[in-house]
Amino acid sequence: MVDVVRVLTDSSIPRRYWSDLKSDLSDEGFEPYDKIVQLTLQAEDSKMRLTDCANTESMFRIIQSIPSPKAEPFKRWLAKVGYERVQEIEDPELAQKRMKEIYKLKGYSDDWIEKRVRGIAIRDELTGEWDKRGIKTNSEYSILTAEISKATFGLTPVEYKKVKGLKRENLRDHMNDLELIFTMLGEASTTKIARNKDATGFDENKDAAKEGGTVAGIANEEARNLDMRR
């Protein structure tokens, strides 16, 4: 937090500024002592010291209370994003349009973007089906997703990210066209199998996930064999 204050203000004593700002935030109804955590970080004197830190949401909220011209661009951006979010609630198609625009700005092709968008729809259909069939916890969703991925690619999503050298990035944003297609096939097949077998609960849906992933895995293997024969 002191680093943020140092960058966004002209204060020569950012620690004191931050201390005063915490009091102002409390007066505004934002309780920094509930939102701020202290982590041990290396200070300017190279010693490890407890340092006030905030997550992204709290950081944006705090920036809104910093009366500085340097903070104004962030405030305008937050207002714009908030307005766009309200628009998307009123018209969900806008969210998809903006998503496509973001991917295009990142350099993705139109063909890849269409596959990515279609993949999101298929994933939503699958998770909706899981929810109806008794899958509720994030852990269960992760395990079932890993089963599909293992049967499709021979790797869990965590393992696949390591292979691709990814950390916090979204794995699917770093898949090529064929990888997206096989991912969609595995998840669409799992949805269909779960419905056909009327899978209920975690164990039955886990079996459906393995079976659905196997359908995609066979297609993936065939594609690799075609490449080898060329």
Secondary structure, DSSP 8 states (H G I E B T S, - for coil): -HHHHHHHS--S-HHHHHHHHHHHHHHTT--HHHH-EEEEEE-TTS-EEEEEE--HHHHHHHHTT---GGGHHHHHHHHHHHHHHHHHHH-THHHHHHHHHHHHHTT--HHHHHHHHHHHHHHHHHHHHHHHTT--SHHHHHHHHHHHHHHHHSS-HHHHHHHTT-SSS-GGGG--HHHHHHHHHHHHHHHHHHHHTT--HHHHHHHHHHHHHHHHHHHHHHHHHHHHH-
